[in-house]
Amino acid sequence: MRKAILGLMLSLALTHAAPTLGAVVRADEPRPKRIVPCELNPEDYAVYSAILDDLGRPEDPEEEWRGRAEMVLADRTVYYSGAGGAWGFRSNSKQAPLPQTVTNFEARVKSVCTVQPLFTSKLSPRIVSSVEISDFFKKKGDGWEGFYRKYPKSSGYWAFSPVGYSNDSLEALVYVDHSCGYLCGTGHLVLLEKENGAWIVKNRVMLWIS
């Protein structure tokens, strides 16, 4: 059983290493054609802030990074498709998003949104140009060496997808990409609910690890 799980995780990691349309497109990789620009709203930033405050929980020890002084966040959203499955895998909960939330997520995620420093989180991520991130890996040599030379106090970089919402705007779904090396990184889908006016992370499913 353990070998089967490890094999699945390796397969997911390799799939992410060479993404195709309809899977994951990170900040440093090509995007789908016919993308639509979008503008994030205060509710989107409230959702992102709740995710930032929830990062590094014991559920996923490999995501424990709080010892680093700086969090780098890409300045544009990333694309992910396929949010309807995988719920309950590598998670302490089997709670899944409503079909309407997935539908809205799949519609919004095709857009490219510019991320600005408008978070209400306790963290203050450093917003870095996605073009700059991409440039590190276009040059000859070790792109990560150049990245960490520029951002020595970081633990790689994060990127968010646009947020998908339920019809009543009380449920939210986001893809979170964390890249920290050629064999270092994770991808999660994060499910949140709004309770008493505040967004709370309800489930956090790991899609891949490398």
Buried (B, 14 or more C-beta within 10 A) or exposed (E): EEEEEEEEBEEBBEBBEEBEEEBBBBBBBEBEEEEEEBEBEEBBBBBBBBBBBBBBEEBBEEBEBEEBEEBBBBBBBBBBBBBBEBBEBBBEBEEBBBEBBBBBBBEBBBBBBEBEEBBEBEEEBBBBEBEBBBBBBEEEEBBBEBBBEEBEEBBBBBBBBBBBBBEEEBBBBBBBBBBBBEEBBBBBBBBBBBEEEEBEBBBBBBBBBB
